Amino acid sequence: MKEILASNIPAAVAVIGLVCYFFGMAVVFVFSPVKNAEKFAVRPVDNAGKTEIRVYYGGISFALGAFLLYLTIALKTPVYSLVGGLFFATTVFVTRTVFLCVDKGWKCPYTKLAIPAEGAFVVALWTCFILSKVLY
């Protein structure tokens, strides 16, 4: 694994960050779905909604993190996992930005945290991607 990560350090740093992010989100939403979903302005209307939060925020986050890790190991390079993470993070950021305008959600407390945090994350990932191409 050390050799794989050393093969492209900027991409490896990004993938480690992505995997930690997705696994962290999985733990948070699987074990405390309602409390954490409410921080994201999401509330279940019944127990099935609670399960959906666990599944879609927790389960899919775990699957994404595990897939990026698997891809890195299987292909013996972190570059393709970084590209996958870029697709995901950039799409989420752009979609959130567009629909905040459509839905007029700019003043919501969660938005005031999400936009700068996701924006910084996307910039960091793109920086790692560019460095991975320039340096390696």
N, C-alpha and C positions, 0 to 999 in steps of 0.2 A: 504494500500500500504506500509506503514511503516513496518508492520509485515513481509510482503513478502520480502522486501529488507533486513530487519534485520535477516531473516532466514539464510542468507549466504552472509556475507558482501563482501568478495572478488568477488564473482560472481555478486553481485549487483553493485559494483563499475565498473566492466567490462561492464555490460549491460547498465548502465547509459552512459558510454563512447561510446559504440557502437551506442546506440539510438541517442545521440547527434551528433555523426559523421554522421550517415545516414541522419538525419533530416537537418543538416547543409549542406551536399552535395546536398540534394534535393532543398533547398532554393537557393543555389548558382547557380545551373544549370537550374532550372525552370525560374528564374528571369533574369539571365544574361548568357544565354547559350554560345554564341559565344566568348565573352570575356574570360570566364573561361575555355572553352574547348581549346582555343588556348594555355593556360598555360599548358595543358596536351598534347600539340602537336597534337591536333585534330582540323580540320577545315571543316565546312560543304561546300559542293560545290554549294548548292542552299538552298532555304527556307525549303524544305523538310528535308534537313540535319540538319537545325536548330531545327526543330521539333523533330527529332530523338535524338538529344543531350538532349533536354528537357525531352523526354520520358525515354530514357535508362539511362542517368546519373541522372536526377532529379527524374523522376517517380519511377523508380525501387529502388533508394536510399530511397525514402519516404516509399515505400512498405516494404522494408527490416527492416527499423527502426520501423515501425508500427507493423509488424509481431513479431519482438522480444519483443516489449512492450506487445502486446497481449498475446504472449506465456507465458511471465513472470506472467501476471495477471491471465490467465486462469489456469495455472498449479500451481499457488501460490508458485513458486520458480524461481529464476533467473538462475538456473544452466543450464536448457535446452536451454535457450536463449544464454547463454555464449557458449555452445557447437555449436550452429548454427553459432554464430559469429566467432568462431574458424575455422569452416569449410570454411566459406566465406573468412576470412582474410588470412588464411594460403594458401588456393588455389590461391587467387589473387597474393600473394607474390611469391609462388613457380612458378606459371605460368609466371609471369613477369620476374623472374630471368632466367628461362629456355629460354624464347623467346628473351630476351635481348641478350643472347649469339647467338641464331639462327639469329636474325635480325641485330646483331651488333649495338645495340643502346646504348652501355655503355657511349658514350661521349655526349649524348644529355643532355641538361640542366635539363629537367624534370626528367630524370633518376637519376641524381645526388641527387635530392631531394627525389624522390619516394622510392628508395631502402632503404636508412637509415630510413626514416619515417615509411614506411610499416614494415620494419624489427623490429623496436622498438615497433610498435603497436602489432605485432604478439607476440613478446617476452613478452610484458606486459599482453596480453590476456592469454598466456600459464601460466604465473606466477600466474595470478588470478585463473585460472583453477586448478592448482596444489594446491594453498593455499585453495581453496574451498573444495578440497578433503581431504587435511591433517587436516584442522581446523574444518571441519563440517562433 
